[in-house]
């Protein structure tokens, strides 16, 4: 049960981080370059939810017992 909860938390964080990164792409038509975009999202804590969520999901998948 704990691994399923860990997976779901990771999934939620990954979705939240991914949506945030895509939402910040709306700054690109406003005139900033790709390099300025990456520098901007590097400083935003909510953009780190995507890799943290992927990491939690990978841990949950690898540690999940094969026999239930």
FENLINHU-V167687 format. One line per field, one symbol per residue. burial: I if it has 24 or more other C-alpha atoms within 12 Angstrom, else O. A space follows every 50 residues. Layout:
burial->???
This chain:
burial->OOOOOIIOIIIOIIIIIIOOIOOIOOOOOOOOOOOOIOOOIOOOOIIIII OIIIOIIOOIOOOOOOOO
